[in-house]
Amino acid sequence: MITLHHLNNSRSQRILWLLEELGAPYEIKRYQRDPKTMKAPPELRAIHPLGKSPVITEDGLTLAETGAIVDYLVETHGGFGPAAEGQMRWQYRHFLHYAEGSAMPPLVMKLVFSRIPAGLPKLLRPLLKPVFAKLDRIFLEPQLQTHADYWEQSLAATGWFAGPDISAADIMMSFPLEAGRNRIGFDNRPNCRAFLERIHSRPAYQRALEAGGPYAYA
Ligand SMILES: N[C@@H](CCC(=O)N[C@@H](CS)C(=O)NCC(=O)O)C(=O)O
């Protein structure tokens, strides 16, 4: 039986969703973020030295990192993997790695930049706030727009990221798009909006939400 070490309101929601899509038996061990720092509690470090979620344990295996867990679940349970042949197979691999490797870092930076000014000593705030605003404008925003344009274009052919049907690549990409809806904006990106509507209406997605508890991005 798989145990999912699930941190509330986190990337771990994707693993719950995949488990529900695959119909794999699992149990959840819950961890709550510190409401002030948003950090995971120290108990998660006892499971994996990085202390982050998601982590799964099964039969003596402890596995962290969403993409690796997705690979493990697709391989051990079948379904939601890449198309059998052709370029889409590699498109699937691309999005599996791209989601955390390239799309998430600037989205996380955007969140951090937006929070830093409020955490600074009061006297420094008026001095440093414009610095972060400028960094955001010249460094982060253009990158985020490039990523979101790429998503919009990638979804144009089929509405999915790697082929004619939903795959684990779409599950990996759900988190960047969910975070990107507010941090980048999809007003002029109908394919991204439709993707989110399509995934959010899936019964397995809904079951995963019920199992995982409050999730700010859905
Ligand atoms: N790239 C990793 C990121 C893991 C990660 O940063 N998880 C966040 C939740 S979204 C976390 O555990 N944050 C709590 C903390 O850093 O203390 C993955 O996809 O698994």
The ligand as an SDF file (V2000), in Angstrom:
LIG
                    3D

 20 19  0  0  0  0  0  0  0  0999 V2000
   10.3250   20.1240   -6.9400 N   0  0  0  0  0  0  0  0  0  0  0  0
    9.7810   19.5520   -5.7390 C   0  0  0  0  0  0  0  0  0  0  0  0
    9.3200   20.6980   -4.8340 C   0  0  0  0  0  0  0  0  0  0  0  0
    8.8520   20.2250   -3.4830 C   0  0  0  0  0  0  0  0  0  0  0  0
    8.3570   21.4170   -2.6570 C   0  0  0  0  0  0  0  0  0  0  0  0
    8.9570   22.5170   -2.6660 O   0  0  0  0  0  0  0  0  0  0  0  0
    7.2540   21.1920   -1.9580 N   0  0  0  0  0  0  0  0  0  0  0  0
    6.6780   22.2580   -1.1510 C   0  0  0  0  0  0  0  0  0  0  0  0
    5.1540   22.1510   -1.2140 C   0  0  0  0  0  0  0  0  0  0  0  0
    4.4820   22.8170   -2.6600 S   0  0  0  0  0  0  0  0  0  0  0  0
    7.0330   22.1040    0.3090 C   0  0  0  0  0  0  0  0  0  0  0  0
    7.1290   20.9920    0.8030 O   0  0  0  0  0  0  0  0  0  0  0  0
    7.1660   23.2420    1.0060 N   0  0  0  0  0  0  0  0  0  0  0  0
    7.3290   23.2700    2.4320 C   0  0  0  0  0  0  0  0  0  0  0  0
    8.6980   23.7000    2.8610 C   0  0  0  0  0  0  0  0  0  0  0  0
    9.5150   24.0870    2.0120 O   0  0  0  0  0  0  0  0  0  0  0  0
    8.9620   23.6870    4.0680 O   0  0  0  0  0  0  0  0  0  0  0  0
    8.6280   18.6160   -6.0930 C   0  0  0  0  0  0  0  0  0  0  0  0
    7.9890   18.8420   -7.1230 O   0  0  0  0  0  0  0  0  0  0  0  0
    8.3790   17.6480   -5.3670 O   0  0  0  0  0  0  0  0  0  0  0  0
  1  2  1  0
  2  3  1  0
  2 18  1  0
  3  4  1  0
  4  5  1  0
  5  6  2  0
  5  7  1  0
  7  8  1  0
  8  9  1  0
  8 11  1  0
  9 10  1  0
 11 12  2  0
 11 13  1  0
 13 14  1  0
 14 15  1  0
 15 16  2  0
 15 17  1  0
 18 19  2  0
 18 20  1  0
M  END
$$$$
